[in-house]
Amino acid sequence: MSNNYDAVATFHDIVAYYQFAYSQFQTTGLAPPVTERGTGGTLIELADRRMQALEGRLDAIDRRLSVVESRLTERPEVVIVEEISREEAKRRIVSFFETHDEADTEELMRNIRIDLSLLVELLDELKREGKIASLDTS
């Protein structure tokens, strides 16, 4: 992201310098109009058109960047944790796996609604007791 900001800052520096130089040329009258062959306009007019095109592209980039930044700052999902007995939590976990082949701890926490550390502890117990199976990913 910083590269986009650096490019925008550099562009704005160039625009500021161009505007300053242009104002000096206008007030002092030192710069006669110079034309580029076949354009029908002065170099300054050509530069103005190119700058307007660049400003439009920068605006589009800025809008897309704002969308990305807003997605990065979205609030995380809130899980309401219930206070239930260990046995009730174990029953919920076993019941969950009767209808689901597999699940990660986040999914279990959302559905069982118990503290994460307790969930991990109970999962280990249930594996040792043979009531649930563990997927070995190694």
C-alpha positions as CSV (number, residue, x, y, z in Angstrom):
1,M,0.0,0.0,0.0
2,S,2.8,2.4,0.7
3,N,3.9,2.3,-2.9
4,N,0.6,3.7,-4.0
5,Y,0.8,6.4,-1.4
6,D,4.4,7.2,-2.5
7,A,3.2,7.4,-6.1
8,V,0.3,9.7,-5.1
9,A,2.6,11.9,-3.0
10,T,5.2,12.2,-5.9
11,F,2.4,13.0,-8.3
12,H,1.1,15.7,-6.0
13,D,4.6,17.1,-5.7
14,I,4.9,17.3,-9.5
15,V,1.5,18.9,-9.8
16,A,2.4,21.5,-7.2
17,Y,5.7,22.3,-9.0
18,Y,3.9,22.5,-12.3
19,Q,1.3,24.9,-10.9
20,F,4.0,27.1,-9.4
21,A,6.0,27.2,-12.6
22,Y,2.9,27.9,-14.7
23,S,1.9,30.7,-12.5
24,Q,5.4,32.2,-12.7
25,F,5.3,32.0,-16.5
26,Q,1.9,33.7,-16.6
27,T,2.9,36.5,-14.3
28,T,6.3,37.2,-15.8
29,G,5.5,36.6,-19.4
30,L,8.8,34.9,-19.9
31,A,7.5,31.7,-21.5
32,P,6.1,32.1,-25.0
33,P,3.5,29.5,-26.0
34,V,5.4,26.5,-27.4
35,T,3.4,24.0,-29.5
36,E,3.9,20.4,-30.2
37,R,3.5,19.4,-33.8
38,G,0.1,18.1,-34.8
39,T,-1.6,18.7,-31.4
40,G,-3.0,22.1,-32.1
41,G,-2.2,23.2,-28.6
42,T,0.6,24.5,-26.5
43,L,2.8,22.1,-24.5
44,I,1.2,23.5,-21.4
45,E,-2.3,22.6,-22.7
46,L,-1.0,19.1,-23.6
47,A,0.4,18.8,-20.1
48,D,-2.9,19.9,-18.6
49,R,-4.8,17.2,-20.5
50,R,-2.3,14.5,-19.5
51,M,-2.4,15.7,-15.9
52,Q,-6.2,15.6,-15.9
53,A,-6.1,12.0,-17.2
54,L,-3.6,11.1,-14.5
55,E,-5.8,12.7,-11.8
56,G,-8.7,10.6,-13.0
57,R,-6.7,7.4,-12.8
58,L,-5.4,8.4,-9.3
59,D,-9.0,9.1,-8.2
60,A,-10.0,5.6,-9.4
61,I,-7.0,4.0,-7.5
62,D,-7.9,6.0,-4.4
63,R,-11.5,4.7,-4.5
64,R,-10.4,1.1,-4.9
65,L,-7.8,1.5,-2.1
66,S,-10.6,2.9,0.2
67,V,-12.7,-0.2,-0.5
68,V,-9.7,-2.5,0.4
69,E,-8.9,-0.5,3.6
70,S,-12.5,-0.6,4.7
71,R,-12.6,-4.4,4.3
72,L,-9.4,-4.7,6.4
73,T,-10.9,-2.8,9.3
74,E,-14.2,-4.9,9.4
75,R,-15.1,-5.9,12.9
76,P,-14.6,-9.5,13.9
77,E,-17.5,-11.8,14.6
78,V,-18.6,-11.8,18.2
79,V,-19.3,-15.2,19.8
80,I,-21.4,-15.3,22.9
81,V,-20.0,-17.8,25.3
82,E,-22.3,-19.7,27.6
83,E,-21.5,-21.0,31.0
84,I,-22.4,-24.7,31.0
85,S,-21.0,-27.8,32.7
86,R,-18.1,-29.8,31.3
87,E,-20.5,-32.8,30.8
88,E,-23.0,-30.6,28.9
89,A,-20.2,-29.2,26.7
90,K,-18.9,-32.7,26.0
91,R,-22.4,-33.8,25.0
92,R,-22.8,-30.8,22.6
93,I,-19.4,-31.5,21.0
94,V,-20.3,-35.2,20.5
95,S,-23.7,-34.2,19.2
96,F,-22.2,-31.7,16.8
97,F,-19.9,-34.4,15.3
98,E,-22.8,-36.8,14.8
99,T,-24.2,-34.4,12.2
100,H,-20.8,-33.0,10.9
101,D,-17.9,-35.0,9.5
102,E,-15.3,-32.4,10.6
103,A,-15.0,-28.9,12.0
104,D,-12.3,-26.5,13.0
105,T,-12.1,-24.9,16.4
106,E,-13.7,-21.7,15.3
107,E,-16.7,-23.4,13.9
108,L,-17.0,-25.5,17.1
109,M,-16.7,-22.4,19.3
110,R,-19.5,-20.7,17.3
111,N,-21.8,-23.7,17.6
112,I,-21.0,-25.0,21.1
113,R,-20.5,-21.5,22.6
114,I,-17.9,-22.3,25.2
115,D,-14.6,-20.8,26.0
116,L,-11.8,-21.7,23.5
117,S,-9.4,-23.0,26.1
118,L,-12.1,-25.2,27.6
119,L,-13.1,-26.4,24.1
120,V,-9.6,-27.5,23.2
121,E,-9.3,-29.2,26.6
122,L,-12.6,-31.1,26.0
123,L,-11.6,-32.1,22.5
124,D,-8.4,-33.7,23.8
125,E,-10.4,-35.5,26.5
126,L,-13.0,-36.8,24.0
127,K,-10.2,-38.0,21.6
128,R,-8.5,-39.9,24.5
129,E,-11.9,-41.4,25.4
130,G,-12.4,-42.5,21.8
131,K,-15.7,-40.5,21.5
132,I,-14.4,-38.4,18.6
133,A,-11.7,-39.0,16.0
134,S,-8.9,-36.7,15.1
135,L,-7.9,-35.9,11.6
136,D,-4.1,-36.5,11.2
137,T,-2.8,-34.0,8.7
138,S,0.8,-35.1,8.8
